[in-house]
Amino acid sequence: MRNRLDEQLELLNTELIRMGALCEDGIAQAAKVLVTRDEALRRAVDETEQEIDRKEREIEAICLRLLLQQQPVAKDLRLISAAMKMIADMERIGDQASDIAEMVEHIRAEVLPGSLRNGARCRENGDEQRRFVCAP
C-alpha cells in the first residue's frame, strides 16, 4: 500500500514540475509579446494558459484521489495540501501571463518605456520571474 502511495506522490511531483515549466513558458512568451507585439505569439500565450488550466484540473484530481483512496497523514498530507495551494498560485501566474499578452493590444508602442521597447529590461524581468517560479 505504501508503494502505491509513493508512486502517486511521485506522479504528483512530476506533474507539478510540468505545470511549473508551463508557467515559465507563459511568462517568457508574455514578456516577448510585450516587446515584439507578435500576434501569433500572443495566441500561443493563450494556448499555454489553457494548458496550465488543464494541468491544474489534472493535478487537483490526483490530489483528491490521493486524499480519498490513500488517506495520507503527517508529511504526506502536508505535501498534498501544499500541492493544492501551489497549483492555485501557478494557475494565477498563467492567467497573469495571458493578461499581460492581451494588454499589449491596447498599448501603443510609443507609450511603452524605452526599456520595454528595446526589450532588455523586459527580458531581465521575465528571467527573474522564471527563476522565482522555478526555484528549488
PyMOL CGO cylinders between C-alpha atoms (Angstrom):
from pymol import cmd
from pymol.cgo import CYLINDER

trace = [
    CYLINDER, 0.00, 0.00, 0.00, 2.87, 2.40, 0.82, 0.3, 1, 1, 1, 1, 1, 1,
    CYLINDER, 2.87, 2.40, 0.82, 4.46, 1.66, -2.57, 0.3, 1, 1, 1, 1, 1, 1,
    CYLINDER, 4.46, 1.66, -2.57, 1.28, 2.77, -4.32, 0.3, 1, 1, 1, 1, 1, 1,
    CYLINDER, 1.28, 2.77, -4.32, 1.18, 5.98, -2.29, 0.3, 1, 1, 1, 1, 1, 1,
    CYLINDER, 1.18, 5.98, -2.29, 4.83, 6.68, -3.10, 0.3, 1, 1, 1, 1, 1, 1,
    CYLINDER, 4.83, 6.68, -3.10, 4.15, 6.13, -6.80, 0.3, 1, 1, 1, 1, 1, 1,
    CYLINDER, 4.15, 6.13, -6.80, 1.22, 8.54, -6.73, 0.3, 1, 1, 1, 1, 1, 1,
    CYLINDER, 1.22, 8.54, -6.73, 3.23, 11.13, -4.80, 0.3, 1, 1, 1, 1, 1, 1,
    CYLINDER, 3.23, 11.13, -4.80, 5.99, 10.85, -7.39, 0.3, 1, 1, 1, 1, 1, 1,
    CYLINDER, 5.99, 10.85, -7.39, 3.41, 11.38, -10.15, 0.3, 1, 1, 1, 1, 1, 1,
    CYLINDER, 3.41, 11.38, -10.15, 2.14, 14.43, -8.27, 0.3, 1, 1, 1, 1, 1, 1,
    CYLINDER, 2.14, 14.43, -8.27, 5.67, 15.83, -8.07, 0.3, 1, 1, 1, 1, 1, 1,
    CYLINDER, 5.67, 15.83, -8.07, 6.28, 15.22, -11.78, 0.3, 1, 1, 1, 1, 1, 1,
    CYLINDER, 6.28, 15.22, -11.78, 3.04, 16.95, -12.76, 0.3, 1, 1, 1, 1, 1, 1,
    CYLINDER, 3.04, 16.95, -12.76, 3.82, 19.93, -10.51, 0.3, 1, 1, 1, 1, 1, 1,
    CYLINDER, 3.82, 19.93, -10.51, 7.17, 20.29, -12.26, 0.3, 1, 1, 1, 1, 1, 1,
    CYLINDER, 7.17, 20.29, -12.26, 5.45, 20.15, -15.64, 0.3, 1, 1, 1, 1, 1, 1,
    CYLINDER, 5.45, 20.15, -15.64, 2.94, 22.79, -14.58, 0.3, 1, 1, 1, 1, 1, 1,
    CYLINDER, 2.94, 22.79, -14.58, 5.79, 24.98, -13.33, 0.3, 1, 1, 1, 1, 1, 1,
    CYLINDER, 5.79, 24.98, -13.33, 7.52, 24.62, -16.69, 0.3, 1, 1, 1, 1, 1, 1,
    CYLINDER, 7.52, 24.62, -16.69, 4.31, 25.70, -18.43, 0.3, 1, 1, 1, 1, 1, 1,
    CYLINDER, 4.31, 25.70, -18.43, 4.17, 28.78, -16.19, 0.3, 1, 1, 1, 1, 1, 1,
    CYLINDER, 4.17, 28.78, -16.19, 7.77, 29.53, -17.06, 0.3, 1, 1, 1, 1, 1, 1,
    CYLINDER, 7.77, 29.53, -17.06, 6.91, 29.28, -20.76, 0.3, 1, 1, 1, 1, 1, 1,
    CYLINDER, 6.91, 29.28, -20.76, 3.88, 31.53, -20.33, 0.3, 1, 1, 1, 1, 1, 1,
    CYLINDER, 3.88, 31.53, -20.33, 5.91, 34.21, -18.57, 0.3, 1, 1, 1, 1, 1, 1,
    CYLINDER, 5.91, 34.21, -18.57, 8.64, 34.09, -21.21, 0.3, 1, 1, 1, 1, 1, 1,
    CYLINDER, 8.64, 34.09, -21.21, 6.10, 34.25, -24.03, 0.3, 1, 1, 1, 1, 1, 1,
    CYLINDER, 6.10, 34.25, -24.03, 4.24, 37.18, -22.43, 0.3, 1, 1, 1, 1, 1, 1,
    CYLINDER, 4.24, 37.18, -22.43, 7.48, 39.10, -21.95, 0.3, 1, 1, 1, 1, 1, 1,
    CYLINDER, 7.48, 39.10, -21.95, 8.36, 38.51, -25.59, 0.3, 1, 1, 1, 1, 1, 1,
    CYLINDER, 8.36, 38.51, -25.59, 4.89, 39.60, -26.75, 0.3, 1, 1, 1, 1, 1, 1,
    CYLINDER, 4.89, 39.60, -26.75, 5.32, 42.81, -24.79, 0.3, 1, 1, 1, 1, 1, 1,
    CYLINDER, 5.32, 42.81, -24.79, 8.48, 43.55, -26.74, 0.3, 1, 1, 1, 1, 1, 1,
    CYLINDER, 8.48, 43.55, -26.74, 7.62, 42.16, -30.20, 0.3, 1, 1, 1, 1, 1, 1,
    CYLINDER, 7.62, 42.16, -30.20, 3.83, 42.69, -30.24, 0.3, 1, 1, 1, 1, 1, 1,
    CYLINDER, 3.83, 42.69, -30.24, 3.63, 39.42, -32.20, 0.3, 1, 1, 1, 1, 1, 1,
    CYLINDER, 3.63, 39.42, -32.20, 0.00, 38.31, -32.61, 0.3, 1, 1, 1, 1, 1, 1,
    CYLINDER, 0.00, 38.31, -32.61, 0.85, 34.64, -33.20, 0.3, 1, 1, 1, 1, 1, 1,
    CYLINDER, 0.85, 34.64, -33.20, 2.90, 34.59, -30.03, 0.3, 1, 1, 1, 1, 1, 1,
    CYLINDER, 2.90, 34.59, -30.03, 0.04, 36.26, -28.14, 0.3, 1, 1, 1, 1, 1, 1,
    CYLINDER, 0.04, 36.26, -28.14, -2.22, 33.40, -29.20, 0.3, 1, 1, 1, 1, 1, 1,
    CYLINDER, -2.22, 33.40, -29.20, 0.46, 30.96, -28.05, 0.3, 1, 1, 1, 1, 1, 1,
    CYLINDER, 0.46, 30.96, -28.05, 0.34, 32.58, -24.59, 0.3, 1, 1, 1, 1, 1, 1,
    CYLINDER, 0.34, 32.58, -24.59, -3.42, 31.95, -24.50, 0.3, 1, 1, 1, 1, 1, 1,
    CYLINDER, -3.42, 31.95, -24.50, -2.87, 28.32, -25.50, 0.3, 1, 1, 1, 1, 1, 1,
    CYLINDER, -2.87, 28.32, -25.50, -0.25, 27.91, -22.79, 0.3, 1, 1, 1, 1, 1, 1,
    CYLINDER, -0.25, 27.91, -22.79, -2.67, 29.41, -20.27, 0.3, 1, 1, 1, 1, 1, 1,
    CYLINDER, -2.67, 29.41, -20.27, -5.35, 26.92, -21.30, 0.3, 1, 1, 1, 1, 1, 1,
    CYLINDER, -5.35, 26.92, -21.30, -2.85, 24.10, -20.92, 0.3, 1, 1, 1, 1, 1, 1,
    CYLINDER, -2.85, 24.10, -20.92, -2.00, 25.40, -17.43, 0.3, 1, 1, 1, 1, 1, 1,
    CYLINDER, -2.00, 25.40, -17.43, -5.72, 25.34, -16.59, 0.3, 1, 1, 1, 1, 1, 1,
    CYLINDER, -5.72, 25.34, -16.59, -5.97, 21.72, -17.78, 0.3, 1, 1, 1, 1, 1, 1,
    CYLINDER, -5.97, 21.72, -17.78, -2.89, 20.80, -15.76, 0.3, 1, 1, 1, 1, 1, 1,
    CYLINDER, -2.89, 20.80, -15.76, -4.44, 22.42, -12.67, 0.3, 1, 1, 1, 1, 1, 1,
    CYLINDER, -4.44, 22.42, -12.67, -7.55, 20.25, -13.01, 0.3, 1, 1, 1, 1, 1, 1,
    CYLINDER, -7.55, 20.25, -13.01, -5.43, 17.14, -13.60, 0.3, 1, 1, 1, 1, 1, 1,
    CYLINDER, -5.43, 17.14, -13.60, -3.25, 17.75, -10.54, 0.3, 1, 1, 1, 1, 1, 1,
    CYLINDER, -3.25, 17.75, -10.54, -6.27, 18.60, -8.42, 0.3, 1, 1, 1, 1, 1, 1,
    CYLINDER, -6.27, 18.60, -8.42, -7.79, 15.23, -9.41, 0.3, 1, 1, 1, 1, 1, 1,
    CYLINDER, -7.79, 15.23, -9.41, -4.55, 13.46, -8.43, 0.3, 1, 1, 1, 1, 1, 1,
    CYLINDER, -4.55, 13.46, -8.43, -4.60, 15.21, -5.04, 0.3, 1, 1, 1, 1, 1, 1,
    CYLINDER, -4.60, 15.21, -5.04, -8.24, 14.36, -4.38, 0.3, 1, 1, 1, 1, 1, 1,
    CYLINDER, -8.24, 14.36, -4.38, -7.68, 10.75, -5.42, 0.3, 1, 1, 1, 1, 1, 1,
    CYLINDER, -7.68, 10.75, -5.42, -4.74, 10.55, -3.02, 0.3, 1, 1, 1, 1, 1, 1,
    CYLINDER, -4.74, 10.55, -3.02, -6.78, 12.03, -0.18, 0.3, 1, 1, 1, 1, 1, 1,
    CYLINDER, -6.78, 12.03, -0.18, -9.75, 9.75, -0.73, 0.3, 1, 1, 1, 1, 1, 1,
    CYLINDER, -9.75, 9.75, -0.73, -8.02, 6.49, -1.56, 0.3, 1, 1, 1, 1, 1, 1,
    CYLINDER, -8.02, 6.49, -1.56, -4.80, 6.66, 0.47, 0.3, 1, 1, 1, 1, 1, 1,
    CYLINDER, -4.80, 6.66, 0.47, -5.90, 8.69, 3.50, 0.3, 1, 1, 1, 1, 1, 1,
    CYLINDER, -5.90, 8.69, 3.50, -2.42, 10.19, 3.98, 0.3, 1, 1, 1, 1, 1, 1,
    CYLINDER, -2.42, 10.19, 3.98, -1.21, 11.55, 7.30, 0.3, 1, 1, 1, 1, 1, 1,
    CYLINDER, -1.21, 11.55, 7.30, 1.56, 13.85, 8.54, 0.3, 1, 1, 1, 1, 1, 1,
    CYLINDER, 1.56, 13.85, 8.54, 4.23, 14.57, 5.92, 0.3, 1, 1, 1, 1, 1, 1,
    CYLINDER, 4.23, 14.57, 5.92, 2.25, 13.14, 3.00, 0.3, 1, 1, 1, 1, 1, 1,
    CYLINDER, 2.25, 13.14, 3.00, -0.86, 15.11, 3.91, 0.3, 1, 1, 1, 1, 1, 1,
    CYLINDER, -0.86, 15.11, 3.91, 1.18, 18.32, 4.16, 0.3, 1, 1, 1, 1, 1, 1,
    CYLINDER, 1.18, 18.32, 4.16, 2.72, 17.60, 0.76, 0.3, 1, 1, 1, 1, 1, 1,
    CYLINDER, 2.72, 17.60, 0.76, -0.69, 17.15, -0.86, 0.3, 1, 1, 1, 1, 1, 1,
    CYLINDER, -0.69, 17.15, -0.86, -2.05, 20.25, 0.85, 0.3, 1, 1, 1, 1, 1, 1,
    CYLINDER, -2.05, 20.25, 0.85, 0.95, 22.28, -0.36, 0.3, 1, 1, 1, 1, 1, 1,
    CYLINDER, 0.95, 22.28, -0.36, 0.42, 20.96, -3.90, 0.3, 1, 1, 1, 1, 1, 1,
    CYLINDER, 0.42, 20.96, -3.90, -3.19, 22.15, -3.86, 0.3, 1, 1, 1, 1, 1, 1,
    CYLINDER, -3.19, 22.15, -3.86, -2.03, 25.63, -2.85, 0.3, 1, 1, 1, 1, 1, 1,
    CYLINDER, -2.03, 25.63, -2.85, 0.76, 25.67, -5.43, 0.3, 1, 1, 1, 1, 1, 1,
    CYLINDER, 0.76, 25.67, -5.43, -1.50, 24.77, -8.33, 0.3, 1, 1, 1, 1, 1, 1,
    CYLINDER, -1.50, 24.77, -8.33, -3.84, 27.63, -7.46, 0.3, 1, 1, 1, 1, 1, 1,
    CYLINDER, -3.84, 27.63, -7.46, -0.89, 30.04, -7.46, 0.3, 1, 1, 1, 1, 1, 1,
    CYLINDER, -0.89, 30.04, -7.46, 0.52, 28.65, -10.69, 0.3, 1, 1, 1, 1, 1, 1,
    CYLINDER, 0.52, 28.65, -10.69, -2.88, 28.90, -12.36, 0.3, 1, 1, 1, 1, 1, 1,
    CYLINDER, -2.88, 28.90, -12.36, -2.96, 32.59, -11.44, 0.3, 1, 1, 1, 1, 1, 1,
    CYLINDER, -2.96, 32.59, -11.44, 0.52, 33.02, -12.91, 0.3, 1, 1, 1, 1, 1, 1,
    CYLINDER, 0.52, 33.02, -12.91, -0.82, 31.60, -16.18, 0.3, 1, 1, 1, 1, 1, 1,
    CYLINDER, -0.82, 31.60, -16.18, -3.78, 33.97, -16.05, 0.3, 1, 1, 1, 1, 1, 1,
    CYLINDER, -3.78, 33.97, -16.05, -1.49, 36.93, -15.45, 0.3, 1, 1, 1, 1, 1, 1,
    CYLINDER, -1.49, 36.93, -15.45, 0.81, 35.98, -18.33, 0.3, 1, 1, 1, 1, 1, 1,
    CYLINDER, 0.81, 35.98, -18.33, -2.24, 35.82, -20.59, 0.3, 1, 1, 1, 1, 1, 1,
    CYLINDER, -2.24, 35.82, -20.59, -3.48, 39.18, -19.26, 0.3, 1, 1, 1, 1, 1, 1,
    CYLINDER, -3.48, 39.18, -19.26, -0.11, 40.80, -20.00, 0.3, 1, 1, 1, 1, 1, 1,
    CYLINDER, -0.11, 40.80, -20.00, -0.14, 39.46, -23.55, 0.3, 1, 1, 1, 1, 1, 1,
    CYLINDER, -0.14, 39.46, -23.55, -3.71, 40.66, -24.03, 0.3, 1, 1, 1, 1, 1, 1,
    CYLINDER, -3.71, 40.66, -24.03, -2.94, 44.16, -22.74, 0.3, 1, 1, 1, 1, 1, 1,
    CYLINDER, -2.94, 44.16, -22.74, -0.35, 44.65, -25.46, 0.3, 1, 1, 1, 1, 1, 1,
    CYLINDER, -0.35, 44.65, -25.46, -3.21, 45.07, -27.94, 0.3, 1, 1, 1, 1, 1, 1,
    CYLINDER, -3.21, 45.07, -27.94, -4.34, 48.15, -26.04, 0.3, 1, 1, 1, 1, 1, 1,
    CYLINDER, -4.34, 48.15, -26.04, -0.95, 49.77, -25.52, 0.3, 1, 1, 1, 1, 1, 1,
    CYLINDER, -0.95, 49.77, -25.52, 0.53, 51.84, -28.29, 0.3, 1, 1, 1, 1, 1, 1,
    CYLINDER, 0.53, 51.84, -28.29, 4.21, 51.04, -28.79, 0.3, 1, 1, 1, 1, 1, 1,
    CYLINDER, 4.21, 51.04, -28.79, 5.26, 54.67, -28.36, 0.3, 1, 1, 1, 1, 1, 1,
    CYLINDER, 5.26, 54.67, -28.36, 3.84, 54.84, -24.81, 0.3, 1, 1, 1, 1, 1, 1,
    CYLINDER, 3.84, 54.84, -24.81, 5.96, 51.93, -23.61, 0.3, 1, 1, 1, 1, 1, 1,
    CYLINDER, 5.96, 51.93, -23.61, 9.01, 52.97, -21.63, 0.3, 1, 1, 1, 1, 1, 1,
    CYLINDER, 9.01, 52.97, -21.63, 12.24, 52.80, -23.63, 0.3, 1, 1, 1, 1, 1, 1,
    CYLINDER, 12.24, 52.80, -23.63, 13.43, 49.83, -21.56, 0.3, 1, 1, 1, 1, 1, 1,
    CYLINDER, 13.43, 49.83, -21.56, 10.41, 47.84, -22.72, 0.3, 1, 1, 1, 1, 1, 1,
    CYLINDER, 10.41, 47.84, -22.72, 10.66, 48.97, -26.32, 0.3, 1, 1, 1, 1, 1, 1,
    CYLINDER, 10.66, 48.97, -26.32, 14.20, 47.69, -26.61, 0.3, 1, 1, 1, 1, 1, 1,
    CYLINDER, 14.20, 47.69, -26.61, 13.32, 44.54, -24.67, 0.3, 1, 1, 1, 1, 1, 1,
    CYLINDER, 13.32, 44.54, -24.67, 16.40, 44.33, -22.44, 0.3, 1, 1, 1, 1, 1, 1,
    CYLINDER, 16.40, 44.33, -22.44, 14.74, 45.19, -19.15, 0.3, 1, 1, 1, 1, 1, 1,
    CYLINDER, 14.74, 45.19, -19.15, 11.64, 43.20, -20.05, 0.3, 1, 1, 1, 1, 1, 1,
    CYLINDER, 11.64, 43.20, -20.05, 13.75, 40.09, -20.67, 0.3, 1, 1, 1, 1, 1, 1,
    CYLINDER, 13.75, 40.09, -20.67, 15.55, 40.64, -17.36, 0.3, 1, 1, 1, 1, 1, 1,
    CYLINDER, 15.55, 40.64, -17.36, 12.22, 40.86, -15.53, 0.3, 1, 1, 1, 1, 1, 1,
    CYLINDER, 12.22, 40.86, -15.53, 10.93, 37.75, -17.29, 0.3, 1, 1, 1, 1, 1, 1,
    CYLINDER, 10.93, 37.75, -17.29, 14.11, 35.85, -16.43, 0.3, 1, 1, 1, 1, 1, 1,
    CYLINDER, 14.11, 35.85, -16.43, 13.82, 36.95, -12.80, 0.3, 1, 1, 1, 1, 1, 1,
    CYLINDER, 13.82, 36.95, -12.80, 10.20, 35.78, -12.61, 0.3, 1, 1, 1, 1, 1, 1,
    CYLINDER, 10.20, 35.78, -12.61, 11.07, 32.42, -14.19, 0.3, 1, 1, 1, 1, 1, 1,
    CYLINDER, 11.07, 32.42, -14.19, 13.82, 31.91, -11.61, 0.3, 1, 1, 1, 1, 1, 1,
    CYLINDER, 13.82, 31.91, -11.61, 11.31, 32.70, -8.87, 0.3, 1, 1, 1, 1, 1, 1,
    CYLINDER, 11.31, 32.70, -8.87, 8.74, 30.24, -10.23, 0.3, 1, 1, 1, 1, 1, 1,
    CYLINDER, 8.74, 30.24, -10.23, 11.31, 27.50, -10.81, 0.3, 1, 1, 1, 1, 1, 1,
    CYLINDER, 11.31, 27.50, -10.81, 13.36, 27.98, -7.63, 0.3, 1, 1, 1, 1, 1, 1,
    CYLINDER, 13.36, 27.98, -7.63, 14.13, 24.71, -5.83, 0.3, 1, 1, 1, 1, 1, 1,
]
cmd.load_cgo(trace, "trace")
